[in-house]
Each structure stands twice: as C-alpha cells, then as structure tokens.
C-alpha cells in the first residue's frame, strides 16, 4: 500500500489528536453512566410527583444550578445564537418529557433501545463513507438484539413516546453542537435548560402541585438534576467539541449496553447470552466508527 506524498505532520500533533479522541470518548461514556444512575433516581420520584412533575423538577433544578455556576452573559450574542439556544431548549424539553412518558409505560431497557434509534438514524444519514454506514448498521443490529427480550411487553403508546424521544434526541445532538460553537463554556446549555424548564413548568405544577416543594422530593430532584441532566449534558457538550456529530451519535448507542451492565452490577440482574452478544456488537460498532472517523480526519480531502 503506497502512501500519499504529503508534508509530514508536526510530531506534537498526532499525540494531541489521540488524547483528544480518548478524552471525548471518556466524556460520552461518563455521561451515559450518569444518565443511567439518574434514571434509577427518577423511578423513586415518579410515585410522588408524576411524570410531568419529575421532568419539571429535573430541568428546573438543573437550570438553576447551571445558571449559578456559569452565570452566562446575555449580551454579545447574535440572533442565530439565540435561535440555536431556544431550539436546543425545546429539544431538551421534548426529549425528557417523551422519554419519561415512555418509561412509565414500557420497561427502561426497551425504551432506551427504541430511543437510541434516533441518534443511529442521524449517524446513518450524516455518514459520507461506506464504512461509516456499515458500522452504524452493526450498531443498529446490536441495539435491536439487546431489546429483543423485552419487546413482548411493549404497548403502542409507550413505543410511540420512545420513538418521539429518539427524534428529539437526534435534534438535541445537532443543536448541542451548534450551541457549543456559539456560546463559551456551558453558557449555551444553561440558557437552553432555562428554556426547557420554563416550557415544562406549567404541566409539572399541574401534575405534582405542592409535592414539588417537599424537602425529600427536592433532595431527590437535586440528585436527579445533577446525574441525569447537568453532568451528562455538560460532558456531551464538551465531547461534541472534540468529535464529529456522526461519531457522537454512534457512541450514544452505548446507552442500552450501559443500562444493561448497570442493572447487572447494581441490581444483580442476570445477562442472557443474547444480551452479551448485543453489547459486544454495539461496542464493536462504536470503536469501528471512531476509528473510521479518526482516519478520515487525518486524511486530507482531494480537490
């Protein structure tokens, strides 16, 4: 195999690029772990606040925490930046609301499996190389296999909510990248979470009422906000600055695998052979997608 004759890169560039790629993958995996623990906390809140109340509690506390920490500047942003932040907030509100409605009706594993089809579809449509399409297809096969054991328990309404959450998740990925490029640090995320909290607040108050002010519920809500919103969204926002959107979308397919592993480690839920094979497929697809995109980034485009 002959190499293209091009100027050699500086010695410092390759290690930096590799470290950036490793850090980005670590950020995505850390966010996935945080979300799964957050889902466990959400299950404790549902009986006390209802679904809409739990969503409002999660988003409102997350917004307040990030506003205090980031203290985002409101001046100096153009119209496109504000539109991106507003759209990002609506995507956050829709994704959280639809997903919680889904897990009220169907098991968490199948719900996450169906939801992740949104990012996978985004990866397929945005891919420009046959290898990327192949890895995305392998990830899709793994996700479908992972949810096979629970599909007999699904109902139509829950499935539709999960698919809706997946479409909002795809929108979240695209808009998160735009907001990250227009706002410094996590300022855009703080503003978007504020929009999401304001959108969901009326339904949350109607659903939960005074229960939202109960100290124990507020404590659980604070834990939920940090684990399921503030921490993972910040990690993902930082990750999207270090990797292509398509790669991020495929890596997000690790969600069902992380949920299954967390159930085995924390809840002592046994894994079937089929589930183990599915996890291997998803992880292999994610690694393959990262390698393809990394190789493409190093290879200059022909003109």
Secondary structure, DSSP 8 states (H G I E B T S, - for coil): ----------HHHHHHHHHHHHHHHHHHHHHHHHHHHHHHHHHHHHHHHHHHHHHHHHHHHHHHHHHHHH----SS--HHHHHHHHHHHHHHHHHHHHHHHHHHHS-HHHHHHHHTHHHHHHHHHH--SHHHHHHHHHHHHHHHHHTGGGGGG--HHHHHHHHHHHHHHHHHHHHHHHHHHHSSTTHHHHHHHHHHHHHHHHHHHHHHGGGGG-HHHHHHHHHHHIIIIIHHHHHHHHHHTTS-HHHHHHHTTHHHHHHHHHHHHHS-----HHHHHHHHHHHHHHHHHHHHHHHHHHS----
